[in-house]
Amino acid sequence: MKFLLITHFILLITILSVRAQTDLTINGSVIDRQTKQPLAYCSVALFKSQDSTLVTGLLTSEKGNFRFENVATASYYLQTQYIGYAKATVSLAAYSSKKNVIEVPVIEMDSDPRMLTELNVKADRQTLENKIDRQVYRADKFLNSRGGTAVDVLKNTPSVTVNSEGGITLRGSSGFLVLINGKPVQTDAATILNQIPANTIENVEVITSPSARFDPDGKSGIINITTRTALAGTRSFSANIQGGLPAIYRYHNLRNPVRFGADATFNARSEKWEFSLSGNYLRNDISGQRTGNVNTTIDNIYTSFPSDGERSYSRYNYTIRSSVSFTPRAGNVFSAGFYTGYRSQSRRADIVYNNTKTDLNTGNIIGRITYFNSNVARKSGRITLGNLDYTHTFKNKAALTVSGLIENAGMNGLTTNVNLAEPDRNVILQSSRNPSENPLNAFRLKADYAINIGSGKLETGYQYRNQVQKGDFQYLDLNLETGVFHIVPEFSSNTEVTNEIHSVYGQYAGKHGKLEYLGGLRYEYSTRAFKAGAESPRNLNLSNLFPSLNLQYQLTKLLRARAGYSKRVQRATNSELNPFPEREHSETLESGDPDILPEFIDLSELGIVREFQEGSFFATVYNQRIKNVVNRVNSVYNDTILNRIYTNAGLATSWGLETGSSLNITKWWQLQAGGNLYHYKIKGSLFENDVAVNTASWVYGINANTTFKLSGTFQIQGSVNYLSKRVTAQGEDSRFVTPNLSARKTFLKGKLAATLQWQNVDLGLLGTNRQRITTFGKNFFTTTNYIQETDIFLLNLSYNLNQTSKKAKLPSSEFGDKEF
């Protein structure tokens, strides 16, 4: 009933806001007075004669023609502008309309002699731009990301950190929503961000206080990636190739890492058509090792199994994206897109274990064995989707957008686990396999309506989301006598999860004097049905309101104050729901909880923005309050295996201070730096009050880079990403640091560029790219040091024909698998 009332309310507002007006069409063309040649893509603006207010504007076609449609009957004048020409103004009062059509005589423009002399203006746009609800970062400012992916760009923003295992966090949380050109992506953040080539990215927007128009998913906010396209009337092409130099440190891994890639983008835009096509391939292996120690205590038997060996990744991905947009006439835009992408990742952990059992009552060693464990986890997946959008702009400048997206995703996995006797490694002690298939079918339908009311803008909309994902997970164990693998039922399962979400929203944005405001309310009714094996289905129905409010006040010309609040939700993934364990390592099983609850988050922030001639600075104090916080926690399965379980772990809170600055120190020296300091506390209990959780700590991260422009064609950039140690529900993660150096040289008037990157600078001195993760409980202790490759050298060559900007309406994955 609440859902219907809100829907009717929004429809009523929409109906009342549409005003009937008389249609009027204005046709004309623009030419050069001397040559009589048409002026393509000339700016034509329509003004009211009564008060000179701007009604609308457009660009002429390739033949210099223009057409205004759905114009209310009134007195108007036209004004044309074109680089190198004097403005031209034409009153329409003298022209009568026939059948509501005004035919304007050809507008002739004169060359402006003051503008015929060549003028070169050189300026450097700032790396950082602050808005009412977000910070915007220019991707091309970060040389260390060239040839990489969106993850490499994000490493340079103050709020984002990436750890040794590739885990991405925003303000300390791994739960955030990803948008591609404003469209939500439901697949795992790391999966999609590792597929987007950094060279195609225009801006990265970190939205820490999202409005009601956005999905409420993502407990720490939203990251929006905007990509490049051509300017009106132009075509552009860019291509990049990258190759890695031979690895310096190989850690005695089975295979040497391979690193190379290429991407290309073509964009074209005319008066009515816009087309984009891009593709990329990236192979990005990394070597490494891990050392660890695990011990358990069961019935006074103490078992210790220290380990040491390889921890490497072999990974590649390729994608193809295309989009087309057609504007048959003013006020109607059709756009369609297609995307297909494939990603493969193979993680190898070849480890030697030394197991020792000790009787705590007597102190005697009652068992000892050394064995070699080869564990390879392969995950691959293809996502194919298509989208279709339509936007209609009414005569009163209101706009209605209807869009839909359908997706098919197929994810496959295979984990092989083999224990061999040391030192010869020719006797099999145990062997198991975990094959899995995880197909998904999903679609999203939405309609949004926006209209100017008073001095502000009202937006309303409805959205329906549907996602069905089936899983087939098997655990196969080798019979050492017969040599045949057989299914272990207790570790095998078939799952099916269906999510349906209906949502409506309304929000209003405006400005009153020095105050800007944006307030809204979103209502969602969601259902989740989960079934595993022969168990009865588990259903969860939720009805929730998600309010949001953003304020910004101009204290002085260069100083602004901001405040924001939003309520958000973090929904459970399939891994967190599946109760059947999966063998991840020799010492690890991993499982979920089918009754796990979504996390609900209250986000609040208060900050200032200071602009100055050489750059800008912002500082924000924020608070996150997370109810039903989900953690991956450990319990003892047997003497040599820990069971990692996803479960709700109580209440978590964090208070933080986030700062960032972009500064042009001199004409040849720029600095961009940011930091995030927060206090994280979690309190609750696990496993039906068997384990109490009450821990807290201070955490900070620093991301900074500095650029030295030694000449007009040569620059050097250094950067550092640092994450301090932090507590978890049952332990702590150590600090993590990755310094980088890059040098870039341009040729052919900037069309060709060569960038040499030195990633993970260490030289055996800094402890770069390594992290120790420790967990402990009343009857277990585990600590593992992940040491990954340092001093990596890459060479990237880029060619650009016509520089590009603005947003490309490329399709993006709306759903996808969260198991990658």
N, C-alpha and C positions, 0 to 999 in steps of 0.2 A: 504494500500500500504506500509506504514512504517513497519507494522508487517511482510509482505512477504519479504521485503528487508533484515530485520534483520535475519529472519529465513534462507534465502539463504546464507547470509554472514556466519552464524555459521556453516551451512552444508558444505560450501566451505572450511572453516578452518579445519573441521573434516576430510574431504576427503584428503586434502593435507598433513595432519599430519600422516596418516597411511602409513607405508613403508613396502613394500614386502620383506620378508626374507625367507630363506630356513628353513624348520622345521627340528629339531633334537630332539630325545628323548634319555634320559640317565636313565638307570635302575640300581639298586643295592640294597644291604642290609648291615646292620651293626650288628655285634655280639660281645660278650665278648670273648677275646682270650682264657682265661682259661676255662670257663664253656661252651663255644660255644652256649650260650643262646642269643636269639635276644635282642637287646636293643631298646625297644619301646620308641617312642617319643624323639629319639636322634636328635640333631640339625645337619643338613647337609647344608653346604653353597657351592655355585658354584661361582668360581672366574675366571676371564680372565687371562691367563698365561702372556699375553703381559705386562699388567700394574697392575695386582693384584687387579683390581676393582671388587667389589662384584656385581654379576649379579642377583642372587636370592637365596632364602633359603627356607627350609621347615623342618617339623618334620617327622621322620619315623613312619610307621604304628605300630599297636600293635605287628606285627610279625617282626618288624625291617626293613621293606622294604621302599624304596623311589623311586620316579619317577619324573624326570624333563621333561616337554613337551614344544614344541614350542620354542626351543632354537636355536638361530642363529648359523650357522656353523662357528666355530672358535676353537682356542686352549684353553682348560680349565684345571683347577684342582679343586678337592673337598677337603673340610676340615670338619671334624666331631668334635663335642664337646658334652660331657656328664658329668654331675656332678659325681665326683669321678674317672674320667678317664683322661688320658693324651690325648691331641689333636692328631688326625690322619690326615695326608695329603696324597692324592692320585692324581698323575698326570694322565690325560686322553690321553696324547699325544701318548702313546704306544698302545692304543686300537683303532682299526679301526671300523667303523660303517658299519652295514649291513642293507640296506633299511632305512638308516638314524636313526638307533637305536644303541646306545653304551651299551653293557652289561658289567658293572663294576664287577670284581671279589669281593667276599665277603670282606668287610672291617672289620678287627679285631682290637678292641681297648683294650689297656692295662690299668689295674688299676693304679692309681697314688698314690703311698704310702704316698705322702705328704698330700693327701686329705682324707686318711682313718681315721685319728683321728677326733673324734667328735668335731665339731666347732659350738658354739652357738653365733649368732650375733643378738643383740637386738637393734632395732632402731625404732624411732617414726616418722612416716611420718607427714609432716606439714598439718595443717588444711586447709591452703590457698595456692593455686598455681596461679600465674599470667601469662597470655598468651597475645599475641598481641591484641586480641579483646575481652578478657573475663577474669573473675576470676572463679576459680574452687574450690569448698568447699567439703571436705570429710564429708559425711553424718554421718558416724559412730562416729564422734567426738562429736556429740551433744546428750548427754544422755537424755535431756528433750524431745526428739522426739521419743524415743523408744515406740513402740506400737501404735504410732499415724500415721499421714499421711504426705504427702509431704509438706503440709502447715506448719506443726510443724518444719520441717527441714528448710524451707525458712525463718522462723522467726529469724534465727540466722545469716542471711547474711546482710551486711550493707545497701544494696540498697532496701531491701524489708521490708514493714510494713504491719501488719494485725490489723484492728481496731476492735471495740467491736461487730460489726455486721458481722464480718468475711470477710470484704472487703479487698482485697489484692492490694497493690500498689507497683510499681517498680519506684524508683526515683520520688515518689509523684504522679504517674499516674496509674490508674487502667487498662490502655490499654497496654497489652504486649502479645506476642506470646509464647505459651508453646510448647516445643519439648519433645518427649519421645524417647530417644536414637537417636536423630537427626531427627525425623519425626514430622512434624507439626500437632498440634491438634487445630481444629477450634472451638471446644466447649468452653463454658465459662471456664475461667481459674480456678475459685474456684471449679467448678463442677468436673473437672478431677483431680485437685490436691488433693481434699478431698477424692478421691477414691484410690490413690496410697499409699500402705503401706510404711511407712518410713523404715521399716526393710529390704525392698528389694532394697533400693536406694544405689548406690555406690557413686555418686558425684552429686552435683548441680552446673551447670555452668550458670553464669550470663553474658550474651552476650550483652553488652551495645552499641557496634558498629558493627552490623551484616554486613556480606558481601552480594554481589549480589546473591549468591547461595541460600540464604534463602528467604522465602516469605517476602515481605515488610510489612506484617501485624504487628500491635503492635507498638503504638507510642513511647513507652519508651524502647523497645528492646526485648530481647528473654531470656527465662529461659529454659534451657535444663536439663532434668532429665535423668541420666544414671543409669541403673539397673545392678544387679549382675548376673554372670553366672559362670560356672565351667571352670577351666583350662583344657588345652588339656590333654586327657587321664585320666580324673578324673570324679567322680560323687560327687555330693554334695546335702545335704538336710539340711534345716533349718526350725525351727518351733518356733512360739512365741505365748504366751497366755498372756492376760492382764485382770486384774479385778480392779474395782474401789471400794474404801472403801465407806461406807455410807456418804452421803452429810452432811457437818457441817451446812451450811446455806441453808434453803429451801425457804425462802421468802414467806411463806404461799402459795406456789404454789399448784395447784390442784393435781399434781402427783409428786412423788419423782423421781429425775433423775436416770437413769440406765446407767452404763458404763462398758462394757466388750468387748473383741475382741480376735481374733485369726487369724494367717496367717501361711502359709507353702509354701515352695518353693523347687522344685526338679530340678536339672540341671545335664545333662550328656553330655560329649563331647568325641568323638573318632576322628580317623583320618579323616573320611568322614562325620560323623553325629554330629549334635549338637541339643539337645532337652531341652526345658524348660517348666515347668508347675508350676503355682502358683495360689493360691487362698486366699481370705481373707474375714473376716466378722468383722465389727466394729459397735458397738452401742455406741454412744457418746452424751448423753443428757446433757443439761445444764440448771440450774435454773436461775431465775433472775426477776427483776422488772423494771418498768419504771415510771417516774413521769414527767409530762409535763404541759405546759400552752400554749394555743393558743387563740389569739383574732383577730377579724376582725372588720372592720368599713365599713358599707354600708349605705349611705343616713343618716349620723349622728346617726346611731344606732350602738352602740358599743356592741359586743358580746364577752364574755370571757368564756372559758370552760377549766379550769384546770382539770387534770386527774391524777390518780394513780392506779397502779395495776400490774398484772403479765406480764412478758415478758420472756417466756421460749421456749426452742427448744427440740423436740424429733426427733432424727435423726439416721439413720443407713444406711449402704451400704454393698454390697458384690460384689466381682468380681472374675472371672476366666479368666486366661490368659494362652495361650500356644503358642509355636512356635517350628518349626523344620527347620533345615538347612542341606542341602545335597550338598556335593562337590564330584561329580562323578569322576572328574579328575582335575588336576591343571588348574586354569584359568576359571572354571565354577562353580558358586555357585547358588543354588536354595534355596529360603527360603519362608516359608508360616507361617501364624499366624492366630489365632482366639482369639477374645475377646468378653466377654459379661459381662455387669455390670449393677447393679441396685442400685439406690439411692433414699431414701425417707427422706423428711424433713417436719416436722410439726411445725409451729411457732404459739404459743398461746399468745394472748394479751387479757387478761380479765381485763377490765379497768372500773373504776367508774369515771363518768364525772359530773361536777357541772357547769351547764350552767346558765349564767346570762346575760340579755339584759338590756342595759342602753341607755336612750335617752340623747344624748350629749347636746341637746338644753336646756333641763330642769334639767338634772342630776337625773331624776327619774328612778328607776328600773321598767321596763315594762314587765319583764318576768323572771321566774326562774324555773329550772327543774334539778333534779338529777336522773341519770339513770345509769344502768350497761350495758356495751357493751362487748360481748364475740366475739372475732374475731380470727378465726383459719384459717391459710393459709397452706394448704397441697400441696406439690409438689413432684412428683415422676417421675422416668423415667428409661427406660431400653435402653441401647445402645448395639447393636450387630454389629460386623464388622469382615471382613476378609481381609487379605492382601497377595499378591503374588509378590515376587521380584526375579529378575535374574541379575546376574553380570557376565560379560565375560571379562577376562583380555587377551589382545592381546600379541603377541610375542614381540612387542616393549614396553611392560609394560603399554600401554594405557588401559583404562577400560571403558566399557559401562555398565550402569545400567538401567534397565527398571523395573518399579514398578507400581502397581495398588492397589487401596483400594476401597472397597465398604462398605457402612454403612446404617443401618436402625436404626432410633431412634424414640422412642415413648415417648412423655412427656405428663403428665396429671397433672391437677391442680384443686383444689376445695377450694375456699375461702368462709367461712360461716360468716355471720355478723348478730348478734342478739342484739337488744336493749331491755332491760327489766327495768321495773319501780322499783326504790328503795323505801323502803329497802327490801321488800319481794321477789322481783325478780320472781313473778309468773304472771305478766301481760306483754304481748309482745307489745312493742311500734312499732317496725319495725324489719323485718327480710328479709335478702337477701342472695343469693348464686351466686357464680361465678364459674361454672364448665368450664373447658377448655380442649381441646385436641390439640396437636401440633406435628403431625408426620412429620418425615423428611426422605428423601432418597437422598443419595449423593454418588459421586464417584470422584476419582482423578487418573489421568494417568500422568506419567512423565518419561522422559528419560534424563540421564546425561552422559556426556562423559568427560573423563579427560586424559590428556597426558602430559608427561614431555617434555618441549621445552627449550633448553638451560639450564640454571641453575634454571629454575622455572617450574611451573605447570600451564597449561591452562585448564580451566573447562568451558564447555558450556552445555546448556540443554534447554529442552522445557517441559512445564507443562500445562495440561488442568484440570480445576476444575469445577464441576457442583454440584449445591445444589438446591433442591426444597423442600420447607417447606410449609405445609398448616396448617392453624389454625382455630379452631372453638371455639369462645369465647362467652359465654352467661352471661347475667345479669338477674337473676330471682328475682322478688320481691313478697313478701307474701301479698295476699289479706286478711286482718285481719277479714273480714266478712265471707268469704267462706273457708278460710284456705288453699287456692290453690295458688301455685307459678305461676306467669305469666312472660313472657319474656318482658323486657323493651328494645325496639328496639334501642333507642339512645345510649345504653350502650352495645349492642351486635353486633357481627360482624363475618364474615368469611374472612379469609385473605389467600393470597398465594404470596410467594416471591420466585423468581428464580434468582440465581446468577450464571453467567458463567464468567470464567476468563481464558484467554490465556496468557501465559507468556514465554518469552525466555530470556536467560541471557548468559553473558560471563564474565569471570574474570581470572586474572593472578596473581599468587603469586610467589615471588622469594626472593632472598637474594643477596646483592651486598656488600661485605665487612662487615661493621658493621650495614648496613641498611637492614631491612626486610620490604617488602611491599606487599600489597594485594589490588588490585584495580579491580573494575568491574562495569558493567552496566546491569540493568534489565529493560525490556520493558513489560508492561502489557496493554492488552485491556480487559476491563471488562464491563459487562452489568448487570443491575439490573432491574427486572420487579416486581412491587409490586401492588397488587390489594386487596382492602378492601371493602367488601359488594358489593353494586351495583355501587360503584364509578368507574370511568374510570381508567384503569391501569396507573400507574406512572412509566415511564421508565427513566433510567439514564445510559448513555453510557460514558465511560471514557477511555482515551488513555494517559498513563503516563510513564515517564522514572524515574527510581530509581537508581541513581549513588551511589557508595560507595567507600571509600578509607581508608585504615589502614596503618600506618607507625610505625615502632619501630626502635630506634637507640641505639646501645650499647655504652653509654658514657664511662663507665669504666667496669671492670670485673663484678662489682656487682651493677651497676647503669644503668638503661635503661630509655629512654624517649619514650612516645607513643603519637600518634595523630590519630584521627579517624573522619570520617564523613559518614553519611548515610541519605537517604531520605526514609520516611516510610508513611504508611497510616493506619488509623483506620476506618474500615467500620462499618456502622450502623447495629445494631442488630434488631431483629423483634420487641422487646419491644419499641425501639426508633422510629420504623416506624409506628406502629399501632395507628391510630388516635382515636380509640374508647376507652373511659375511662374504667378502671378497679377499683373496689372498694377495696383498700388495707386495709384501717382502717375506723373507724367510721367517722374520720374527713378528709379522704383523698381519692381522685380519682387520677389515674395515667394514662397518655396517651402519645402518641408519635406524630411524625410529618412525614407523608409519603414523604415529599419533603426534608427531612433532608439530608445534604451533608456529605460525608466522611471528616474526619479530615486528613490534610496533615501536616507532621512533618519533620522539619530539625533538625537532631541530630549532634552535634559537641562536641568533647572532646579533652583534652590535659592533659597528666599526666606523672608521673614518677613511677618507680618501683625500690625499693632498697632491694637487697637481703643481708642477713648477716648470720653468722654461726648459730645463735639462732632462725632465722625466716625470716620474710619478711615484707615489708611495701609498700603500694601504696597510691597515692593521685592523684585524677583526678578532673580537672575543666571541667564542661560540660554546654552546652546550649541547650535548647529545644525551638523551635519556632513552635507553633501549630496554623494552619489556620483552620477556621470553627470549633473552639472548641465546643464540645457538652457538655451541662450541663443539669442536672435535676433541673428545676426551678419551683417556685410556683406562682400561681395566685389565686384570690378568685373566687370560684365557687358559693357559697352562704354563708349565715352568719355562718354556722358551718362546711363547707366543703372547703378544699383547693384543687386545681387542680395542681398536679405535672406533668409537661410537659417536655419531652426531646426536646431540640431545639438547633440550632447553636447559640452561644453566642458571636461571634466575634473572637478576636485574643488573645492567651495566650502565655506568654513567661516565662521561668524560667532559672535562672543562679544558678549553684550549685557547691559545693565542696564535693567530696566523698572520704573517707579515710578508710583504713582497714589494720589490722596488725595481724600477727600470731607470737607469741613469746614464746619460751621455756625459762622461767626465770631461772629455775633450773631443775634438772632431775625429780623432783616431782611436779613442779608447771608450768602449761602452761596457757597462756592468749591469747584469740582471741577477738578482738574488732573492731568495725567499726562504722562509723557515716556518716550521709548525711545531709548537710546544703544547703538549696536552697531558693532563692527568687522567689516567684510566683506572676505573675501579669496577670490579665485578663481585657480586655477592649472591650466594644461593646455595643449592645443594644438588647432588647428582645421585642417580641410581637409588631413588626412593629414600633420600636422606642418608644414604650410606656414606657418601663423600661430601664434606662441607667445602664450599668455595668462598673464600673471603680474601681477596688479594688486590693490590693496587700498586701503581708505580707512575713515575713521570717518564714521558717518552718525547723525543724531539727528532726532527728531521731537517736537513738543510740541502737545498738544491740551488746551485749558483753556477753562473758561467760569465766569463769576461772575454771580450773580443778586442783584438788589436788590429786596426786597419793600417798596415804598413805602407800601402799604396792604393791607388784606385782599383787595382786588379788583384791584390793579394792581401789576405787577412789570416790571422791565427786566433784560435779560440780554445780556451781551457775551461773545463767544467768539473764539478764534483757533486756527487749524490751521496748523502750520509744519512743513515738511520740508526738511532741509538738502540740500546737493548730495551726490551719491553717484556712485561709479564703476560702470561696466558693463564687459562683457567687452572692449569696444573703445572706450571713451570715458567720458563722464560726463553726468549730468543736473544742472541747476542747482537752486538752492533754489526752494521753492514755498510761498506764504503766502496764506491766505484769512481775513481778519477778518470778523465778522458782529455785527450788533446786532438785538435784538428787544424789542418792548414788547407786553405782554399785559394786557387788561382783561376782567374777567368781569362778567356780568350775570345777573339772574334766579336769584340764589343759586347761582351757579356753573354753571348749565345752559347758558348761552350765553357764548361767549368770542370776542373779537376779538384777533388777533395781527398786528402789523405787523412785517415783516422787512426789514432792510436787509442784503442779502447782498453779499459780496465788497467790503467797504468799502475805498475807495481814495482818492477825491478827487484823483487825479492825483499822489499823494505817496508811496504805499507799494509800488508795483510788485506789486500784488495780482493773483492769478490769471494769472500768466505764468510760463513755464518754458522754458529753453533746453536742447536735447538735442544733444549732440555725439558723433560717432563718427569714428574715424580708423584708417587702416592704412598699409602701406608705399607704396601707390599711390593713396590716396584720402583725402579729408577732407570731412566734412559737418557743418554746424551749422545748427540751425533754432530760431527763437524763436517759441513759440506764445503769442499774446497773446489772452486771452479776456475776455469782457465783465465789467465791474465795476459797482459801485454799482447793483445791481438791487433794486427795491422790490416786495414782495408783500404782499397783504392776505389773511388767512385767517380765516374765520368758522366756528366749531364749535358744534354743538348736541348735548347729551348728555341722554338721558332714562334715568336710572338708571345710575350709574357702574358700570363692569365691571372684572373682574379675572380672574385665573387663565388657564389655557391653553385655546385653542380647537383642537379636533382637525380643523383644516382640511387638506385634501389639499394636497400640494406636489409639484412636479415632481421625480421620482426620477431621471430622465435628462434628455436634451435635447441641444441642439446646442451645441458649444463653439466654433462659428465666428462667433457674433454679435459 
